[in-house]
Amino acid sequence: MPRLLCALTVSLCLLGLESARAADWDAGLKQEIERIDRESPGKLGVYVKRLKQGDSFNYGADQRWYLGSTVKVPIAIAVLQQVDAGQLKLSDTLTLEPGDRIEAGQLVWRKPGAVISIDELLQRMLGDSDNTAANMLIRKVGLAQVNRSAQAAMGADGLGPLSTLAEVRYDVYAELHPAARKLSNDQLVTVASAPMGPQRVEALRKALDVPASALQVKTIDEAYDRYYRRGLNAATLVAYGAMLEKLVQGKLLQPASTQKLFTAMKIDIFTNYRLQAGLPRSVKFIHKTGTQHHTACHAGVIQPQNGSADAIVVATCASGLDEQREAGKVFERVGRAITKTVLKKGA
């Protein structure tokens, strides 16, 4: 900016400097993310928003991504909204039913009839990513209410229909054979114990007691690809980021419930995993990961405390890669890129 223009008014000069800094971090992050995407398998999406400044970064964030277990955050919000409304108490208990049980997590090994508090279910669903806990909480508040709450937080245009975690399995396996919808939850758990790939298909075939020729598709990859194309349990990263923004700004939950969610989302725990592995250990980070066949996500908020005064929303997903080994490395690199460009002094 020319000196003469800056001399006209101090405020105008400062505004120009701030705009230059914003452009600098945005351009720098774009360069880093493009490099990561080029050098990594599959496809990458990244959304970052600095709430104080109001500026954001969008790299493939307008398309819908399968959420995996990051869907458990809107489930938790729906539950805690009912707690805030006095319709539920954290001390209320639910009884484990056979239809709730699904891998992964420890509750799948509990016997039906076990009594578990809503508070424990929230902790297990978010802290351990327990799918059985998620199913129980969805059953309690109602799937329709979970969808209404999520749409209010994210916007209907950016979010696909949400389902139970058991329904995900039924939908995927039904792509192989429609009779899969008749399997019991115990049978689903048995099928899931087989390694992903031909062995998983064979385990399903045996559970259904049908010949291989009866299968509609031949590979588990094809089954998941068909399922993902339906757009279930998927959202744009912009929409998911909007939910996280409203959360830390106190627009979704009362203060006590907001803090309860922050704790369950590991605000005081350094996991050294995915995005957080690339962030400075000194920053607070609430977050949730999601993992499904050839897809992965990690989303959260850096420095969410103090009414979001210095909060930075981050949501990233990847597809077409090894959801464990490769995705972890990609997201760690994204975390490092954010540290380098967004968290740098003066940005």
C-alpha positions as CSV (number, residue, x, y, z in Angstrom):
1,M,0.0,0.0,0.0
2,P,1.5,3.4,-1.0
3,R,2.7,5.6,2.0
4,L,0.6,8.5,0.9
5,L,-2.6,6.5,1.2
6,C,-1.6,5.1,4.6
7,A,-0.9,8.7,5.7
8,L,-4.5,9.7,5.1
9,T,-5.8,7.7,8.0
10,V,-4.2,5.3,10.4
11,S,-7.3,3.1,10.5
12,L,-7.3,2.7,6.7
13,C,-3.6,1.7,6.8
14,L,-4.2,-0.9,9.5
15,L,-7.2,-2.2,7.5
16,G,-5.0,-2.6,4.5
17,L,-2.3,-4.4,6.5
18,E,-4.9,-6.7,8.0
19,S,-6.3,-7.6,4.5
20,A,-2.7,-8.3,3.3
21,R,-2.2,-10.6,6.2
22,A,-5.4,-12.4,5.6
23,A,-4.5,-12.9,1.9
24,D,-1.1,-14.1,3.0
25,W,-2.3,-16.9,5.3
26,D,-4.9,-18.0,2.8
27,A,-2.5,-18.1,-0.1
28,G,0.1,-19.8,2.0
29,L,-2.3,-22.5,3.2
30,K,-3.6,-23.1,-0.3
31,Q,-0.1,-23.7,-1.5
32,E,0.6,-26.2,1.3
33,I,-2.7,-28.0,0.9
34,E,-2.3,-28.3,-2.9
35,R,1.1,-29.9,-2.3
36,I,-0.2,-32.3,0.2
37,D,-3.1,-33.3,-2.1
38,R,-0.7,-33.9,-5.0
39,E,1.7,-36.0,-3.0
40,S,-0.9,-38.1,-1.3
41,P,-3.2,-40.8,-2.5
42,G,-6.9,-40.2,-3.0
43,K,-8.7,-36.8,-2.7
44,L,-8.5,-34.2,0.1
45,G,-10.9,-31.6,1.4
46,V,-10.0,-28.9,3.9
47,Y,-12.0,-26.1,5.6
48,V,-10.5,-23.5,8.0
49,K,-12.2,-20.5,9.5
50,R,-10.7,-17.9,11.9
51,L,-13.7,-16.8,13.9
52,K,-12.3,-13.5,15.2
53,Q,-11.4,-12.2,11.8
54,G,-14.3,-13.9,10.0
55,D,-12.2,-15.1,7.0
56,S,-12.0,-18.7,5.8
57,F,-10.2,-21.2,3.6
58,N,-12.1,-23.6,1.3
59,Y,-10.4,-26.5,-0.5
60,G,-13.0,-28.9,-1.8
61,A,-15.1,-28.0,1.3
62,D,-18.3,-27.3,-0.7
63,Q,-18.7,-30.9,-1.7
64,R,-20.3,-33.5,0.6
65,W,-17.9,-35.9,2.4
66,Y,-18.9,-39.1,4.2
67,L,-18.6,-38.2,7.9
68,G,-17.8,-41.5,9.5
69,S,-17.7,-41.1,13.3
70,T,-17.5,-37.3,13.2
71,V,-21.3,-37.7,12.9
72,K,-21.2,-38.4,16.7
73,V,-20.7,-34.7,17.5
74,P,-24.2,-33.7,16.1
75,I,-25.6,-36.8,17.9
76,A,-24.1,-35.5,21.2
77,I,-25.4,-32.0,20.5
78,A,-29.0,-33.4,20.0
79,V,-28.7,-35.3,23.3
80,L,-27.4,-32.3,25.3
81,Q,-30.0,-30.0,23.8
82,Q,-32.6,-32.3,25.4
83,V,-30.6,-32.1,28.7
84,D,-30.7,-28.3,28.5
85,A,-34.4,-28.4,27.8
86,G,-35.0,-30.5,30.9
87,Q,-36.2,-33.5,28.9
88,L,-33.3,-35.7,29.9
89,K,-30.8,-35.9,32.7
90,L,-27.2,-37.0,32.4
91,S,-27.9,-39.4,35.2
92,D,-30.8,-41.0,33.4
93,T,-30.1,-44.6,32.3
94,L,-30.8,-46.6,29.2
95,T,-31.0,-50.4,28.9
96,L,-28.9,-52.0,26.2
97,E,-31.0,-53.8,23.7
98,P,-29.9,-56.5,21.2
99,G,-30.5,-54.1,18.3
100,D,-28.1,-51.5,19.7
101,R,-25.0,-53.7,19.6
102,I,-22.6,-53.0,16.7
103,E,-18.8,-52.8,16.4
104,A,-16.7,-50.8,17.2
105,G,-16.2,-50.1,20.9
106,Q,-16.4,-52.1,24.1
107,L,-20.2,-51.9,24.7
108,V,-20.8,-54.4,21.9
109,W,-19.5,-57.0,24.3
110,R,-21.9,-56.1,27.1
111,K,-24.9,-58.4,27.5
112,P,-28.4,-57.0,26.6
113,G,-30.1,-55.7,29.7
114,A,-27.0,-53.8,30.9
115,V,-28.0,-50.4,32.3
116,I,-25.8,-47.4,31.3
117,S,-26.2,-43.7,32.1
118,I,-26.5,-41.1,29.4
119,D,-23.4,-39.4,30.8
120,E,-21.3,-42.6,30.3
121,L,-22.8,-43.2,26.8
122,L,-21.7,-39.7,25.8
123,Q,-18.2,-40.2,27.1
124,R,-17.9,-43.6,25.3
125,M,-19.4,-42.3,22.1
126,L,-17.0,-39.4,21.8
127,G,-14.0,-40.5,23.8
128,D,-13.9,-44.1,22.6
129,S,-16.0,-43.6,19.4
130,D,-18.3,-46.4,20.6
131,N,-20.9,-47.2,18.0
132,T,-23.2,-49.1,20.4
133,A,-23.3,-46.0,22.6
134,A,-24.2,-43.9,19.6
135,N,-27.1,-46.3,18.6
136,M,-28.4,-46.1,22.2
137,L,-28.4,-42.4,22.3
138,I,-30.0,-42.1,18.9
139,R,-32.7,-44.5,20.1
140,K,-33.4,-42.3,23.1
141,V,-33.7,-38.9,21.4
142,G,-35.1,-40.3,18.1
143,L,-33.4,-40.3,14.7
144,A,-35.8,-37.7,13.5
145,Q,-34.7,-35.3,16.2
146,V,-31.1,-36.0,15.6
147,N,-31.6,-35.0,12.0
148,R,-33.6,-31.9,12.9
149,S,-30.9,-30.7,15.3
150,A,-28.1,-31.4,12.8
151,Q,-30.0,-29.6,10.0
152,A,-30.6,-26.6,12.3
153,A,-26.8,-26.5,13.1
154,M,-25.4,-27.2,9.6
155,G,-28.2,-26.1,7.2
156,A,-30.3,-28.6,5.2
157,D,-28.5,-27.9,2.0
158,G,-25.1,-29.0,3.3
159,L,-26.1,-32.2,5.0
160,G,-27.4,-35.6,3.9
161,P,-29.8,-37.8,6.0
162,L,-28.2,-39.2,9.1
163,S,-28.8,-42.8,10.1
164,T,-28.0,-45.2,13.0
165,L,-24.6,-46.8,13.0
166,A,-26.2,-50.2,12.5
167,E,-28.1,-48.9,9.5
168,V,-24.8,-48.0,7.9
169,R,-23.8,-51.7,8.0
170,Y,-27.1,-52.9,6.7
171,D,-27.0,-50.4,3.8
172,V,-23.5,-51.3,2.8
173,Y,-24.0,-55.1,3.0
174,A,-27.4,-54.8,1.2
175,E,-25.4,-53.5,-1.8
176,L,-24.0,-57.1,-1.9
177,H,-27.3,-58.8,-1.2
178,P,-30.7,-57.4,-0.1
179,A,-31.2,-60.1,2.4
180,A,-28.4,-58.6,4.5
181,R,-31.0,-56.3,6.0
182,K,-32.4,-59.4,7.8
183,L,-29.2,-60.1,9.7
184,S,-29.2,-59.8,13.4
185,N,-26.8,-57.4,15.1
186,D,-24.9,-60.4,16.4
187,Q,-24.5,-61.6,12.8
188,L,-23.3,-58.1,11.8
189,V,-20.6,-58.2,14.5
190,T,-19.5,-61.6,13.3
191,V,-19.3,-60.5,9.7
192,A,-17.3,-57.4,10.8
193,S,-14.8,-59.6,12.5
194,A,-13.5,-60.8,9.1
195,P,-10.8,-58.7,7.5
196,M,-11.9,-56.1,5.0
197,G,-11.8,-57.4,1.4
198,P,-12.7,-60.9,0.0
199,Q,-12.8,-62.4,3.5
200,R,-15.5,-59.8,4.6
201,V,-17.6,-60.7,1.5
202,E,-17.2,-64.4,2.2
203,A,-18.2,-63.9,5.8
204,L,-21.4,-62.1,4.6
205,R,-22.1,-64.8,2.1
206,K,-21.9,-67.5,4.8
207,A,-24.0,-65.5,7.2
208,L,-26.7,-65.2,4.4
209,D,-26.2,-68.8,3.3
210,V,-26.4,-67.8,-0.4
211,P,-24.1,-68.8,-3.3
212,A,-21.5,-66.4,-4.6
213,S,-23.4,-66.1,-7.8
214,A,-26.3,-64.5,-5.9
215,L,-24.2,-61.5,-4.8
216,Q,-25.1,-58.2,-6.7
217,V,-21.5,-56.9,-6.6
218,K,-18.4,-59.0,-6.1
219,T,-16.2,-56.8,-3.9
220,I,-16.5,-54.9,-0.7
221,D,-15.0,-51.9,-2.5
222,E,-17.9,-51.8,-4.9
223,A,-20.4,-52.1,-2.1
224,Y,-19.0,-49.1,-0.2
225,D,-18.6,-47.1,-3.4
226,R,-22.3,-47.6,-4.1
227,Y,-23.2,-46.7,-0.5
228,Y,-21.1,-43.5,-0.5
229,R,-22.8,-42.3,-3.7
230,R,-26.2,-42.3,-1.9
231,G,-25.0,-39.3,0.2
232,L,-26.1,-40.7,3.5
233,N,-24.3,-39.5,6.7
234,A,-22.4,-36.9,4.6
235,A,-22.0,-33.2,4.8
236,T,-20.0,-30.4,3.3
237,L,-17.0,-29.3,5.4
238,V,-18.4,-25.8,5.3
239,A,-21.7,-27.0,6.9
240,Y,-19.9,-29.1,9.5
241,G,-17.6,-26.1,10.2
242,A,-20.7,-23.9,10.7
243,M,-22.0,-26.3,13.4
244,L,-18.6,-26.2,15.2
245,E,-18.6,-22.4,15.0
246,K,-22.1,-22.2,16.5
247,L,-21.0,-24.7,19.2
248,V,-18.0,-22.7,20.5
249,Q,-20.0,-19.5,20.3
250,G,-22.5,-20.9,22.7
251,K,-25.4,-20.9,20.2
252,L,-26.2,-24.6,20.4
253,L,-25.9,-25.5,24.1
254,Q,-26.0,-24.0,27.5
255,P,-22.5,-23.3,29.1
256,A,-22.5,-26.4,31.3
257,S,-23.4,-28.7,28.3
258,T,-20.9,-26.9,26.1
259,Q,-18.2,-27.6,28.6
260,K,-19.3,-31.2,28.9
261,L,-18.9,-31.6,25.2
262,F,-15.5,-29.9,25.2
263,T,-14.3,-32.4,27.8
264,A,-15.7,-35.4,25.9
265,M,-14.0,-34.0,22.8
266,K,-10.6,-34.2,24.6
267,I,-9.9,-30.5,25.1
268,D,-7.3,-31.3,27.8
269,I,-5.8,-34.4,26.1
270,F,-3.0,-34.3,23.5
271,T,-3.6,-37.4,21.3
272,N,-0.7,-36.8,18.9
273,Y,-2.9,-38.2,16.2
274,R,-4.0,-37.0,12.8
275,L,-4.5,-33.2,12.8
276,Q,-3.4,-32.7,16.4
277,A,0.0,-34.4,15.7
278,G,0.8,-31.4,13.4
279,L,-0.5,-28.7,15.8
280,P,1.6,-27.1,18.6
281,R,1.1,-29.1,21.8
282,S,0.4,-25.8,23.7
283,V,-2.9,-25.1,21.8
284,K,-6.2,-26.4,23.1
285,F,-8.1,-28.5,20.5
286,I,-11.6,-30.1,20.7
287,H,-12.0,-32.7,17.9
288,K,-13.5,-35.9,16.6
289,T,-12.2,-38.3,14.1
290,G,-14.1,-40.4,11.6
291,T,-13.0,-43.6,9.8
292,Q,-14.7,-45.8,7.3
293,H,-13.6,-47.9,4.4
294,H,-11.3,-45.8,2.2
295,T,-12.5,-42.6,3.8
296,A,-11.5,-40.6,6.9
297,C,-12.2,-37.2,8.5
298,H,-10.9,-35.2,11.4
299,A,-12.7,-32.0,12.5
300,G,-12.5,-29.7,15.5
301,V,-11.8,-26.3,16.9
302,I,-8.4,-24.8,17.9
303,Q,-8.6,-22.6,21.0
304,P,-12.3,-23.1,21.5
305,Q,-12.4,-21.7,25.0
306,N,-13.2,-18.1,26.2
307,G,-16.3,-17.8,24.1
308,S,-14.4,-18.6,20.9
309,A,-12.4,-15.3,21.1
310,D,-9.4,-16.9,19.3
311,A,-11.1,-20.0,17.9
312,I,-10.1,-21.5,14.5
313,V,-12.5,-24.1,13.0
314,V,-10.8,-26.9,11.1
315,A,-12.6,-29.7,9.2
316,T,-10.8,-32.1,6.8
317,C,-11.8,-35.3,5.0
318,A,-10.1,-37.6,2.6
319,S,-11.3,-40.4,0.3
320,G,-9.7,-43.0,-1.9
321,L,-6.9,-44.0,0.5
322,D,-6.0,-46.3,3.3
323,E,-8.2,-44.9,6.1
324,Q,-5.8,-45.7,8.8
325,R,-2.1,-45.6,7.8
326,E,-2.3,-43.1,4.9
327,A,-5.0,-40.9,6.3
328,G,-3.2,-40.3,9.5
329,K,-0.1,-39.0,7.7
330,V,-2.1,-36.8,5.4
331,F,-4.0,-35.2,8.3
332,E,-0.8,-34.7,10.3
333,R,0.6,-32.8,7.3
334,V,-2.6,-30.7,7.1
335,G,-2.1,-29.9,10.8
336,R,1.5,-28.8,10.2
337,A,0.4,-26.6,7.3
338,I,-2.2,-24.9,9.5
339,T,0.5,-24.4,12.2
340,K,2.9,-22.9,9.5
341,T,0.3,-20.5,7.9
342,V,-2.6,-19.9,10.2
343,L,-1.0,-20.1,13.6
344,K,2.1,-18.2,12.7
345,K,2.8,-15.0,14.6
346,G,1.1,-12.0,12.9
347,A,-1.3,-14.1,10.8
